[in-house]
């Protein structure tokens, strides 16, 4: 285990590759969606249903100032300034390559009720907080994973990825920590948040072998963020948890082996980071 000073150094290095993801949805009449200013927590399902997928969702209303006469053809021609958008939701993600590929959850960048048209990624880029456009490359709803990529004229590359991706499963009782942006659009602010805990089971909800169960606290907005061990290895992507009214300290994280499966079917080959400079 690293010292307190070493852990602070971990977080400083990792902050540059853990980003906050913003999404905005458009319906066919090109009405803009945004969040109410007051926070309304997503209802958690009961223990007999699927675990809650942590989305920072609130009440949504249509901006009536935008005319509903814009058709689909015109919609495609509109150039959106990513810095001028009122975002309708947020999640977290982790950069897995220097050219801007990012791993996150499928439920962060998709919505059954409306089409997600724009995705923004905000993180510490060359010691300055920047927001970039991104697009979806590949999704896997079955495992709730997604790969997106920064595609923005102002983005070049990030510094070499400082962590490695763990090859084998984490051990029961192993100490881990999460980084992410819970409730970033509402009550918790946009600074990166650190929480820690232990692997409490090597299987997830109802024995799901694709996920870990851990005691690491994660909240709405943490979805898609990384879970690391104390050797600086990425061990999974945080995704969901159980209703705290029923049971405490139950969070689920998708194992990196399933993330690798998704990466292996991408149109472009991505070499995952192997040089761990955090040890």
C-alpha positions as CSV (number, residue, x, y, z in Angstrom):
1,X,0.0,0.0,0.0
2,X,1.2,3.5,-0.7
3,X,1.7,6.2,1.9
4,X,-0.6,9.2,2.2
5,X,1.9,11.3,0.3
6,X,2.1,8.7,-2.4
7,X,-1.7,8.5,-2.7
8,X,-1.9,12.3,-3.2
9,X,0.7,11.9,-6.0
10,X,-1.5,9.2,-7.5
11,X,-4.5,11.4,-7.6
12,X,-2.6,14.3,-9.0
13,X,-1.3,12.2,-11.9
14,X,-4.6,10.5,-12.5
15,X,-6.7,13.7,-12.5
16,X,-5.4,14.5,-16.0
17,X,-6.9,11.3,-17.4
18,X,-10.2,11.0,-15.5
19,X,-12.8,13.2,-17.3
20,X,-16.3,14.4,-16.7
21,X,-18.7,13.6,-19.5
22,X,-21.6,15.9,-20.3
23,X,-24.5,14.9,-22.5
24,X,-27.3,16.8,-24.1
25,X,-30.3,15.3,-25.9
26,X,-32.2,16.5,-28.9
27,X,-35.6,15.4,-30.0
28,X,-36.6,15.5,-33.7
29,X,-37.9,19.1,-33.6
30,X,-34.5,20.2,-32.3
31,X,-35.8,21.3,-28.9
32,X,-32.9,21.8,-26.5
33,X,-33.0,19.9,-23.1
34,X,-31.4,21.0,-19.9
35,X,-31.7,20.4,-16.2
36,X,-33.7,22.1,-13.6
37,X,-31.7,24.0,-11.1
38,X,-32.9,22.0,-8.2
39,X,-31.6,18.5,-7.6
40,X,-33.9,15.5,-7.7
41,X,-32.3,12.2,-6.9
42,X,-33.0,9.3,-9.1
43,X,-35.2,6.7,-7.5
44,X,-33.3,3.5,-6.7
45,X,-34.9,0.1,-7.5
46,X,-35.6,-2.5,-4.9
47,X,-33.1,-5.2,-4.2
48,X,-35.2,-7.7,-6.2
49,X,-34.6,-5.6,-9.4
50,X,-31.5,-4.7,-11.3
51,X,-29.1,-2.4,-9.4
52,X,-29.3,1.3,-10.0
53,X,-27.2,2.6,-12.8
54,X,-25.8,5.8,-11.4
55,X,-26.9,8.7,-13.7
56,X,-27.0,12.2,-12.5
57,X,-30.5,12.7,-13.7
58,X,-32.8,15.5,-12.7
59,X,-36.1,16.9,-14.0
60,X,-35.8,17.9,-17.7
61,X,-37.8,20.5,-19.5
62,X,-37.7,21.9,-23.0
63,X,-36.2,25.3,-23.8
64,X,-39.2,27.0,-25.4
65,X,-37.0,29.7,-26.9
66,X,-35.9,27.4,-29.7
67,X,-38.3,27.2,-32.5
68,X,-39.8,23.8,-33.3
69,X,-39.8,24.4,-37.0
70,X,-36.2,23.3,-37.6
71,X,-36.3,20.1,-39.6
72,X,-33.9,17.1,-39.5
73,X,-32.0,18.3,-42.6
74,X,-31.2,21.7,-41.1
75,X,-30.4,20.1,-37.7
76,X,-27.5,18.2,-39.3
77,X,-25.9,21.5,-40.6
78,X,-25.8,23.3,-37.2
79,X,-22.3,23.7,-35.8
80,X,-22.6,23.4,-32.0
81,X,-20.1,25.3,-29.7
82,X,-19.5,22.7,-27.0
83,X,-18.9,25.5,-24.5
84,X,-22.3,27.1,-25.0
85,X,-24.4,24.0,-24.3
86,X,-26.7,23.6,-21.3
87,X,-26.0,20.1,-20.3
88,X,-28.7,17.6,-19.4
89,X,-26.6,15.0,-17.6
90,X,-23.2,14.0,-16.5
91,X,-21.0,10.9,-15.8
92,X,-17.4,10.1,-15.6
93,X,-14.8,8.4,-17.8
94,X,-11.2,7.4,-18.0
95,X,-8.8,8.1,-20.9
96,X,-7.2,4.9,-22.1
97,X,-5.0,6.2,-25.0
98,X,-3.0,9.3,-25.7
99,X,-5.1,10.1,-28.8
100,X,-8.3,10.5,-26.8
101,X,-10.1,7.2,-26.5
102,X,-12.2,7.1,-23.4
103,X,-13.9,4.2,-21.5
104,X,-17.2,4.9,-19.8
105,X,-20.7,3.3,-19.2
106,X,-23.2,2.8,-22.0
107,X,-25.9,4.3,-19.9
108,X,-23.9,7.5,-19.5
109,X,-23.9,8.3,-23.2
110,X,-27.2,6.8,-24.2
111,X,-30.8,7.5,-23.3
112,X,-33.9,5.4,-24.1
113,X,-36.2,8.5,-24.0
114,X,-34.3,10.8,-26.2
115,X,-31.4,10.9,-28.7
116,X,-28.1,12.0,-27.3
117,X,-26.7,14.3,-29.9
118,X,-23.7,16.0,-28.3
119,X,-21.1,14.7,-25.8
120,X,-18.6,16.9,-24.1
121,X,-15.5,15.8,-22.2
122,X,-13.9,18.1,-19.5
123,X,-10.6,17.3,-17.8
124,X,-7.3,18.7,-16.8
125,X,-5.5,19.2,-20.2
126,X,-2.0,20.6,-20.0
127,X,-2.7,22.0,-16.5
128,X,-5.9,23.8,-17.6
129,X,-9.5,22.6,-17.4
130,X,-10.8,22.2,-20.9
131,X,-13.9,20.9,-22.6
132,X,-13.8,19.0,-25.9
133,X,-16.3,17.4,-28.2
134,X,-16.4,13.6,-28.4
135,X,-18.3,11.0,-30.3
136,X,-19.4,7.4,-29.6
137,X,-17.2,4.8,-31.2
138,X,-18.6,1.5,-29.8
139,X,-21.1,0.5,-27.1
140,X,-22.0,-2.8,-25.4
141,X,-25.4,-2.5,-23.6
142,X,-25.1,-6.0,-22.3
143,X,-22.1,-5.1,-20.1
144,X,-23.0,-1.4,-19.9
145,X,-19.7,-0.3,-21.4
146,X,-18.9,2.3,-24.1
147,X,-15.9,3.7,-25.9
148,X,-15.9,7.3,-27.0
149,X,-13.2,9.4,-28.6
150,X,-12.3,13.1,-28.4
151,X,-12.7,14.7,-31.8
152,X,-12.0,18.4,-31.4
153,X,-9.8,20.7,-33.4
154,X,-8.3,22.1,-30.2
155,X,-7.3,18.6,-28.8
156,X,-3.9,17.2,-29.8
157,X,-2.8,14.4,-27.4
158,X,-2.6,13.8,-23.7
159,X,0.6,13.0,-21.8
160,X,1.5,9.3,-21.6
161,X,-1.1,7.3,-19.6
162,X,0.4,6.8,-16.2
163,X,-1.5,3.6,-15.1
164,X,-1.6,0.1,-16.4
165,X,-4.6,-2.2,-16.9
166,X,-4.7,-5.2,-14.5
167,X,-4.5,-8.5,-16.3
168,X,-5.9,-10.7,-13.5
169,X,-8.9,-10.3,-11.2
170,X,-8.7,-8.3,-8.1
171,X,-8.5,-10.2,-4.8
172,X,-11.2,-10.5,-2.2
173,X,-10.6,-7.8,0.5
174,X,-8.2,-5.9,-1.8
175,X,-8.1,-2.1,-1.1
176,X,-9.3,0.0,-4.0
177,X,-10.2,3.6,-4.8
178,X,-12.5,5.4,-7.2
179,X,-12.1,8.7,-8.9
180,X,-15.0,10.5,-10.6
181,X,-17.5,13.4,-10.7
182,X,-20.6,12.6,-8.7
183,X,-23.5,15.0,-9.0
184,X,-21.2,17.5,-10.8
185,X,-24.1,19.5,-12.3
186,X,-25.9,19.9,-9.0
187,X,-24.9,19.8,-5.4
188,X,-21.3,18.4,-5.3
189,X,-19.5,20.6,-7.8
190,X,-17.2,19.8,-10.7
191,X,-14.0,19.0,-8.8
192,X,-12.8,15.4,-9.0
193,X,-13.8,13.3,-6.0
194,X,-11.9,10.4,-4.3
195,X,-13.5,7.5,-2.4
196,X,-12.0,4.2,-1.3
197,X,-13.0,0.8,0.0
198,X,-12.4,-2.9,-0.5
199,X,-13.4,-5.6,-2.9
200,X,-16.2,-7.3,-1.0
201,X,-17.0,-9.9,-3.6
202,X,-15.5,-11.1,-6.9
203,X,-19.0,-11.3,-8.4
204,X,-21.7,-8.6,-8.6
205,X,-25.5,-8.4,-8.5
206,X,-27.0,-11.9,-8.2
207,X,-23.7,-13.5,-8.9
208,X,-22.9,-11.6,-12.1
209,X,-19.3,-12.6,-13.0
210,X,-18.6,-9.5,-15.1
211,X,-18.6,-7.2,-12.1
212,X,-17.0,-6.8,-8.7
213,X,-18.9,-5.8,-5.6
214,X,-17.0,-3.2,-3.5
215,X,-17.5,-1.0,-0.4
216,X,-16.3,2.0,-2.3
217,X,-18.9,4.8,-2.2
218,X,-20.1,5.8,-5.6
219,X,-23.0,8.2,-6.4
220,X,-24.9,9.4,-9.5
221,X,-22.3,10.9,-11.8
222,X,-19.6,8.4,-10.8
223,X,-20.8,6.1,-13.6
224,X,-18.1,5.4,-16.1
225,X,-15.3,6.4,-13.8
226,X,-12.3,4.2,-12.9
227,X,-11.6,1.9,-10.0
228,X,-7.9,1.5,-9.2
229,X,-5.9,-0.7,-6.9
230,X,-3.1,0.8,-4.8
231,X,-0.5,-0.3,-7.2
232,X,-1.9,2.1,-9.8
233,X,-3.7,-0.6,-11.9
234,X,-7.0,0.0,-13.5
235,X,-9.3,-2.9,-12.3
236,X,-12.7,-1.8,-13.6
237,X,-15.3,0.8,-14.6
238,X,-17.8,1.9,-11.9
239,X,-21.4,1.4,-13.0
240,X,-24.1,0.9,-10.4
241,X,-25.1,0.1,-6.8
242,X,-28.0,-1.0,-4.6
243,X,-30.5,1.2,-2.8
244,X,-28.9,2.5,0.4
245,X,-32.3,2.2,2.0
246,X,-32.0,-1.6,1.8
247,X,-28.2,-2.2,2.1
248,X,-25.2,0.0,2.7
249,X,-21.8,0.0,0.9
250,X,-22.7,-2.1,-2.2
251,X,-21.3,-0.7,-5.4
252,X,-20.6,-2.6,-8.6
253,X,-17.7,-2.2,-11.0
254,X,-17.3,-3.8,-14.5
255,X,-14.1,-5.8,-14.7
256,X,-11.3,-4.8,-17.1
257,X,-11.4,-8.1,-18.9
258,X,-14.8,-7.2,-20.3
259,X,-13.5,-3.7,-21.2
260,X,-10.7,-5.4,-23.2
261,X,-13.3,-7.5,-25.0
262,X,-15.0,-4.3,-26.2
263,X,-11.7,-2.7,-27.1
264,X,-10.7,-5.7,-29.2
265,X,-13.7,-5.2,-31.6
266,X,-13.1,-1.5,-32.2
267,X,-12.5,-0.4,-35.8
268,X,-9.0,0.9,-34.8
269,X,-6.6,-1.1,-32.7
270,X,-5.9,0.5,-29.3
271,X,-2.9,-0.5,-27.3
272,X,-3.8,-0.3,-23.7
273,X,-1.4,1.4,-21.3
274,X,1.2,-1.0,-19.8
275,X,3.8,1.3,-18.4
276,X,2.8,2.0,-14.8
277,X,4.5,5.2,-13.6
278,X,2.4,5.3,-10.4
279,X,4.2,2.5,-8.5
